[in-house]
């Protein structure tokens, strides 16, 4: 029972509810991190506010002097060079839908319909990945039987998947464990590991199957044999699989002028003044029912809701004084460093026919090169007439190892050995993204569940980014938009 003259619970001095007060002054939301996740979150919040005719006081804070995070596109001497991801998968619809909502339909490009195959380095040369091979198992039998990427013994062991029983029911399993028990060690080392390294840059002995490729586990449970599941799925869809190896390349798309245009369009569509560059967040604290965000410039921003759209370790640093347990969970998620070297050459200086989209390199080859994408073969407009663009992915140094050559030198040495390229490049650009690649170790989903449980005790705080539920561009877009929807769910109708 309330005292006479006092506002009832949930009412302020003027007798208005908190929701009514929010409606009067606008919803105050602070998003930390203007990578693709934070930009997608900010744009979705702006959309919802417009749809509901609500006032939104939005601040998108970014420590760097440019938005986009690892998405960066440059033009140099007629070459279009991507510093981070150079495409995304259309099977996960969120990035494609975002492009369409932003009016970028005319920018969307599919892969070159010709040469849709890839290679795997072996014994100083390159062998084609079998047609229809999907990361760790074949969907076509005859091309797999004929492949030179595996020995006869390796192929025979992989075929045992057809008769092996289902595996044990365990909470989680490493990718290496799954591939080895179903297809054998050679299939892991010569095909699965290098193909998957291009996605996760992670050790398959530690990588969680459930958190990364659960569909293969579901195939085993539903069909017993993964190969039978893939073959049946291909037949049901009516796909022949001809001319396609490695990834399902028809599902990959990019933007004609590079992925940077998506970042630029998102930033341009935000409310004036919402995007604040060079604003590093130093701390976060509860302030009544809301939050207070402090930046290195001395600003202290009150917020009704905060979205931290950063790598997990960066979120953990911000939350160390808010919830030490939550911070520890986040900091425990490992990250790897991404190093790419883009090299432009005269076509005549590259002896290889470049009759595919690129090649991957197994760890067993003991090379610095992880993979190489033939960028100008995969997508048009990446190189000027008479030239080609190659994009090399370089492994970071081992713990405690000293670098003896620059990434560019290492990439050129490897391409000389594998492709026979000895001429100097017309252009070269190296990008190093420290601790940018989230790696989902065994037990990752349980860790995320623990994060969610602790986060539920902190109303108004939301997390997004590649450390939780997916590392690709579509996953990051989805995470940002999901955070926006969670924020908007607390707004009064």
N, C-alpha and C positions, 0 to 999 in steps of 0.2 A: 504494500500500500504506500502511495506517495504522500509526501507532505503537501499541505495546502500551499498553492502558489508555486510549487516546484514543477518543472516540466516532467512528464512521465518518462520512464526509461526509454532510451533510444532517441530522446528529443533534446535539442539544444535550447539555449536561453529564449529564443524566439518561438519555441514550441514546434520547430520544424524537425522532421526526422533527418537522420544522416543522409539518406537517399535524396530527400528534398534539398538539403544543403548542397549536395554534390551537383544536383541538377541546376542549381542556381549559379555556381561558380565554374562548372565544367569539370570533367574528369581529369585528374592529374596523373599522367602515366610517364614513367621514366624507363626507357629501354637502354641497356648498356651493351654496346657492341653493334657496329654498323656493317657487319659482314652480311652475306645474303640472308642469314637467319633473322638478324635484327631488322634489316630493311623490309623483309617480307612481313614481319610482325607489325612494324610501324604502318606499312601500307594497308594491311588488313584492318588494323584498328581505325585508320582513317576512313576506310570503306564503311565499316560498321557505324561509325559516328555519323557519316553522311546519310546512310540508310535510315537511321533512327532520328535524324535531325537533332543530334546531341552536340553539346559543346565539348571539345576535347583539347586539353592542355597537354601537348605531347613534347617530350624531349628525348631525342635519340643521340646518345653520347658515344663518341668514338675517340679513342686515344690517338689513333694515327691521323695523318693529315689528308687522308683520302678514304672514302667509303669502299666497301666491297670485300674487305679481308683478302683472302687468297685469290679472288677473282680479279684478274687484271689483264688487259689487252693492250698491246703496243703495235704500232706500225713502224717498220724500219726498212728502208730501201725497197719498198714494194712487198715486203713480207708482213703477214699478219701473225703475230706471236702471242700465244696465251701463256701467262705466267703461272696460272693455276689450272683448274679443270678446263678442258677444251670442249666438253660436250656433256650431255646428261641423257639418262634413259627415259624414253617416253612411256614405257610400261608402268612406271610410277608417275601418275598424271599431274602431280602438284606443280612442278616447275613449268610444264607445258601449259597448264591452265593459267598460271600467273602471267606468262608471256602473252597469252591471248587476251586476258583482261587488261593488259597494259597496251594493247594495240600493236603487238610485235609479230602478228601472224606472218607478214611478208618477210620477216627476218629468219624464219625457221627453215633450217636445211637438214635433210637426211644425208646419210652417208652415200658416197659414190656407189651406185648399184653394181659396178664392175669391181673386180679384185677384192670381193668381200671374203678375205681369208687372212690368216696370220701365220707366223712361223715361230718355231722354238729353236733356240741355239743349241747345237750339240756337236761336240768334237771339232770345234773350229769352223763349222758350217751352220746352215739353217735347214730345218726340216719342217714341212707344212704341218700345222695342227690338223688332225683328221676332220674332214667335213662332218658337221653335226655334233662336234664335241663341245659339251657345255660345262666348262670349268673343271669338272672332276669326273665326268662320265660321258660315254658316247650315246647319241640318240640314233645313230646309223651304224649298222654292224659292219658292212663290207668296207667302207673307208677306214674304219678302225682296224680291221684285220690287215689292210694293206699299208698302214702307216709305217713310216720309218722313224717316227719320233720315239718309239719304244722298241725294245728287243723282242724277239719271239717269246722268250720266257716272260717278259713283262706283260705282253698282250695276253698270254695264256693265264697269268695270274689275275689280270683285270677281269677276264671273262668268268672267273669263279664267282663274281657277283651274281651271275645268273642262277646259281644253285645254292649259294650260301643262305642260311637262315637269317631271320631278323636279328639285329644286335640286342644286347641287354638293355633293359629300361634303366637309364641312369639320369640323374638330374641335369647333367651337362656333359659334353665331350669335346675334346679338341678336334679341330678340323683334320689334323694329321692322324689322329686315332681313327676317325671315321673313314678317311680315304684309304688308310693302310689296311684296315680290317676288311674293307669291301673290295678294294682294287689292287692292293699291294704297294710295297715301298717304291718301286720304280715309277708307277703311275703318279704317286705323290710327288716325288722329286723331279720328274721330267716333264710333267704336264700340270697337275693341280697347283703345286706351289708357285711356279712362275706366273701362271695365269691369274691366280688370286692375288699375288703380290702387287699387281697393277692396280688393285682396288684398295687393299688394306695396308700394304707395306708392313706386314706383320709376320711374326714367326708362326707357322701353322701348328707347331707343337703347343702353342699357348692360345691360339685363336679359338673362340667359342663358336661351335657349329650352330647352336640354337640362336645366338645373337646375330650371326652373319648370314648363314645360308640354311635357314630352317626348312626350306622347301625340300632339300635333299633328305633330311631326316623324316619328313612327312612322306616322301616317296617310299622310303624303306618300310615305314610302318604300314602304309596302305597297300603296297604292291610286293613287299619283301625284297625284290630286286630293283635297284635304282636304274639299271640299264633298261629293264622291261618297262618301268614307269615312263622313262624318257621316250622310248620307241612307241609305246602306246599313245603317249601325249602327242607326238608328232603325227601319228596316223590319224588321230581324232581331229587335229587341226587342219589336216590336209596339206601340211607343209612337207615339201620334199627335202628341204635342208641342203639342196645342192648349191655349191659355190660358197657355202658359209662355214667357217671354222672358228674355233675359239669363242668369242663373244657372239651374241645374237645381234649382229651389226645393224640389221634393219631397224632395230629399236632405238638406236642412238641418234640424237639430233644435236645441232648446235645453232648458233645465230650467225647470219651472214657476215656481220661486222664484228663478231667476237662477243663473248659473254659479258664483257664490260658494258655493252649497251643495255643489258638488263639492269645492271647496277645503276647506270646513269639515269635510266627511265624511272626507276623506283625513287631515287633521290630527288629527281625533279618534280615528282608528283606529291611529295610530302608537304604538309602545311609549311608556309614560310617561317623560317627560323627554327624549325623542329630539329634539323640535323645540325649538330654541334661538333665540329672536328677539333682535334687537339685537346679533348676533354677526358683525361684519365680519371676514373673513379678510384678514390682512395679508401672509402669506407662506406658501410651501410649500417643503419641502426633503426630499430623500431622507435616510432614516435607516435604514441597514442594508438589509434586504430590504423595508422598509416606507416610511412617510412620516410627516412631522411637520407638523401644521397649526397655525399661530400666528394668534391672533385679536387684535383691538384691545383686548380686555379683559385680555390677558396670558396667556390659556390657551394651552397647547401640547399639542395632542391627537395622540398616536401613532395610526397607522392602518395596517392591512394593505392597505386599498384606499381610494382617494379618487375621488369623482365630482364634477366641476366642472360644475354645471348652471346656467350663467349665459350672458348674451350673450357673443359671441365676443370683443369688445374687453375685457370684464371678465376673462375667462379669460386673455387675453394678458397683462394686467397682473399677475395672480397668478403666471404662469409665466415672467416675465422673467428670473429668476435660476435657473430650472430648465433651460430650453432657449430661448435667445434666438431661434433660428430658428423654433421652433414658435410662440413668442409673436408674432413678426412676421407669420407667416401668419395668425394669428387676428385680430390688430389690423387687418389689411388688409381684412377683410370689412366693407363699409360698412353703416351703420345710419341709418335715418331716424327722425324724431320723429312720434309719433301725437298728434293733437289732436282730441278729440271734444267736442261741445257738445250736451247733451240739453235739449230745450225742451218743456215741457208747456203746452198751450193748451186753452181751451174749444173744443169742436168747431165751434161757431158762428163762431169767430174765424178759421177757416181756410177761405178760399173754395174752394180746390181740392177736388175730390171724393175725393182720396186713394184712387183706384181702382187701386192697385198697391202694391208693396212699397217703392218709393222711386225715386230718380233719380240718375244720375251726371252729372258735368260734365266735358266735354273741356277739356284745357289750352288749346285754341284759343279757348275762350270768355273766357279771361283773367279768371277769377274766383278768389276766395279759397276758394270751396267746391269740394271734391273730389267729394262725394256727400252724399246725405241719405237716411236710412232712415226709413220710416214704421213705427216700431217697434210701435205699438199696432195696426196693421193686420196686420203680419206674424205677431205672436204675441199670444194673449189675455193678459189680466191685467197689461198694461203701463201702463194708464192707468185712472183711475176713470171711472164712468159720465158720459157727456157731455163727455169730454175726449179728447185725442189726445196722443201722445208722438212727437216728431220728433227724430232723432239726426243731427246734422250733423258731417261730417268736414272739417276745415279744413286747408289747406295751410300748412306752416311757412313762415316768412319766407325769402326768398332770402338767400344768403350776403351778409353786410354790410348788409342792409336793416334799417331801423328800423321797429318796429311803431308804427302810429299809432292802433290800436284794439284792444280786447281781443278774444279769440276769440269771446266771446258777442256782442259788438257786430257783428263781421264776419258771424257766422252769421245774426243777425237781419236785417241789411241784405240779405244774399243771399236769404233766404227771403221777404222783402218783395218783392224784384224778381221772383222766380221763381214763388212760390206766392201772392203777394198778401197775405201775413200782415202786418198793421200793428199789431195789438193787442199789449200787453205779455204776456209768458208768465206762466202761473201758477207755474211753477217753472223754474229753470235751473241746470244743473250742468256745469262744464267740467272735463275731464280732460286733462292733458298728460303724455305719457310720453316723456321725452327718450331718444333713441338706443335705441329699443325694437324697431324694425321692421327685421329683417335684409333686405338687398337683395343678391340673388344676381347679380352681374355676370357678363359673359361670361368664361369660364375658371374659374367657381366650382368645378366638379367636379374640375378639375385641382388647384385649391388644396386642396380637401378630401382628395384623394388624397395630397398632400404632407403634410398634417396627420396623416393616418392613418399614413404611413410613419415620421414622427418619433415619433409616439405609441407605436408598436410597440416602441421602444427604452426605454420608460418603464413597465415592468410595474407593475401595481397602480394606474395612473392612467387614468381614463376621462373622456371629455368628452361632454356632451349640451347641448341647448338649440337655439334657433331659428336659430343662425348656421350650421348645418351641413347638415341634411337635411330641412328643411321648417319652415314658419313657423306653420302652423295648430295648433289645439289637439290634434287627433288626431296630427299629426306630433310634437309635443312630448311627448305621452304615450308614443308609440312610442319616441322617443329615450330617455326616462327609463327605460322598462322594458327596452329593449335594453341600456342601461348596467348595470342591475341584473342581468340575465342574464349579462353578461360578468363581473361581479364574482363571481357565484355559481358560474360555471364553474371558477373557481380554488379552490373549496372542496373539501376531501376528501369523498368519498361517505360 
